[in-house]
Amino acid sequence: MYKVLYLQTSPRGKRSYSIAAADAFIDAYKALHPEDEIVTVNLFEKELPPFDGLTLQGKYAILHGKKHSQEELAAWRAVEQVIEEFKSFDKYVLAVPMWNFLIPYKLKHYLDVLIQPTYTFRVTPEGGSEGLVTGKPVFLACARGGAYPPGSEAEALDFQTHYLKMILGFIGLTDVRTLVVEPTLAGGPDEAERRKQEALDKAREIARDF
């Protein structure tokens, strides 16, 4: 039995195109793997530890074996809890809308908490880095109001999928299957609905081999 973490990163619920695509994937996956456990978390409803001065002070003190306060230790333990929870899963599904050409701030906060040296990546003796969360597939359902297809001039503005693939790969998650729903605004409601239905069908297909 596998554990699947389904992260929703939009506050729009059923009105979200990225969540609609990811939901279709999840439904198809459940039908194929009824024994697997799927945990759904919307980051806009999850309380994340602040990554502020206290947490940073605790991080560097603890990682470097220096003296730290109980408050710093507690702040860092909250970060470790998020990391361990994430690493306890075998597969990941992310529903991510594009916000200002990038990702929602709640997802960025989550990633800033998650990506820590010796926990999700390590620095190699050669001065490079190596991801420590390996061998786990990711399904990435992205949506955006405009269109930024590969090879177009607009692709240069896509800091959504390019960033996510890079940062996930940085911690070792290199098996990323990506589905993009676009445009959800620029082409009008009829075009958006057509693209949405195409995405739902594609999501179900990808679920067959995940």
Helices and strands as residue ranges (DSSP letters): E 3-8, G 13-15, H 17-32, E 37-42, H 53-63, H 70-87, E 91-97, H 105-114, E 121-123, E 129-131, E 138-143, G 153-157, H 161-170, E 176-181, H 189-207
